[in-house]
Amino acid sequence: MSFLSSAFRPLGNTLHYLVGGNEMLITFQRAAAHEKPTVFFALVVGFVGPVAVLTVPRIRASYGWKPAERIPISYPLPEGPRKSVSGYDDE
């Protein structure tokens, strides 16, 4: 799990630069990522999920993505009278 902590280390430095010295928040996040990584990253994914729900459809639309055609639920019925089957000894 130390790989994930080191992978997200640049994000912590960027956050520190943007927030302007809120050292306590960054220290807590860093400690939580090292001591209880499953809880920390579960919370990260939990916070990213609702944001993704709002942003991903707009990003897809900007790339020209269109939903696939719906799969037919039933077989299309033929128009007109049915032809009678013959030659299979069904009588």
C-alpha positions as a printed NumPy array, in Angstrom:
array([[  0.   ,   0.   ,   0.   ],
       [  2.967,   2.318,   0.274],
       [  2.906,   2.506,  -3.527],
       [ -0.502,   4.204,  -3.476],
       [  0.626,   6.635,  -0.822],
       [  3.691,   7.594,  -2.822],
       [  1.651,   7.75 ,  -6.029],
       [ -0.688,  10.357,  -4.536],
       [  2.099,  12.318,  -2.857],
       [  2.277,  14.97 ,  -5.649],
       [ -1.435,  15.616,  -5.184],
       [ -0.821,  16.4  ,  -1.536],
       [  1.898,  18.88 ,  -2.454],
       [ -0.421,  20.529,  -4.984],
       [ -3.202,  20.709,  -2.41 ],
       [ -0.779,  22.3  ,   0.049],
       [  0.137,  24.917,  -2.552],
       [ -3.503,  25.666,  -3.435],
       [ -4.873,  25.757,   0.107],
       [ -2.095,  28.036,   1.232],
       [ -0.582,  26.307,   4.219],
       [ -3.379,  24.285,   5.767],
       [ -0.764,  21.922,   7.133],
       [ -3.043,  20.186,   9.624],
       [ -5.419,  18.909,   6.921],
       [ -2.595,  17.601,   4.743],
       [ -0.85 ,  15.989,   7.722],
       [ -4.078,  14.238,   8.717],
       [ -4.661,  12.994,   5.151],
       [ -1.097,  11.754,   4.858],
       [ -1.316,   9.956,   8.205],
       [ -4.672,   8.418,   7.313],
       [ -3.317,   7.217,   3.966],
       [ -0.427,   5.477,   5.704],
       [ -2.138,   4.115,   8.801],
       [ -5.536,   3.069,   7.407],
       [ -5.255,   3.068,   3.612],
       [ -8.41 ,   1.048,   2.99 ],
       [-10.602,   3.51 ,   4.857],
       [ -8.844,   6.523,   3.352],
       [ -9.117,   5.362,  -0.26 ],
       [-12.675,   4.122,   0.278],
       [-13.579,   7.662,   1.32 ],
       [-11.715,   9.103,  -1.673],
       [-13.607,   6.832,  -4.069],
       [-16.851,   7.602,  -2.225],
       [-16.358,  11.338,  -2.723],
       [-15.272,  10.994,  -6.363],
       [-18.321,   8.86 ,  -7.307],
       [-21.02 ,  11.557,  -7.124],
       [-18.751,  14.035,  -8.878],
       [-18.188,  11.52 , -11.679],
       [-21.943,  10.997, -12.052],
       [-22.325,  14.698, -12.782],
       [-19.265,  15.208, -14.993],
       [-18.743,  12.022, -17.032],
       [-21.908,  12.33 , -19.213],
       [-20.922,  15.881, -20.206],
       [-17.391,  14.789, -21.041],
       [-18.716,  11.878, -23.116],
       [-21.071,  14.202, -24.995],
       [-18.221,  16.61 , -25.731],
       [-16.325,  13.731, -27.391],
       [-19.369,  12.871, -29.521],
       [-20.427,   9.717, -27.695],
       [-23.957,   8.552, -28.386],
       [-25.774,   5.744, -26.581],
       [-26.11 ,   2.442, -28.4  ],
       [-29.354,   1.488, -30.06 ],
       [-31.717,  -0.371, -27.74 ],
       [-31.767,  -4.149, -28.015],
       [-35.139,  -5.445, -29.278],
       [-37.14 ,  -7.114, -26.545],
       [-39.368,  -9.221, -28.826],
       [-39.219, -10.626, -32.331],
       [-40.967,  -8.363, -34.861],
       [-44.293,  -9.831, -35.996],
       [-44.72 , -10.263, -39.762],
       [-47.454,  -8.338, -41.523],
       [-50.195, -10.191, -43.41 ],
       [-51.538, -13.74 , -43.156],
       [-49.323, -16.601, -42.049],
       [-48.308, -19.245, -44.563],
       [-49.401, -22.746, -43.674],
       [-46.623, -25.282, -43.169],
       [-46.754, -28.378, -45.362],
       [-44.527, -31.35 , -46.038],
       [-43.639, -32.256, -42.45 ],
       [-46.399, -34.799, -41.798],
       [-47.982, -32.646, -39.168],
       [-51.502, -33.793, -39.954]])
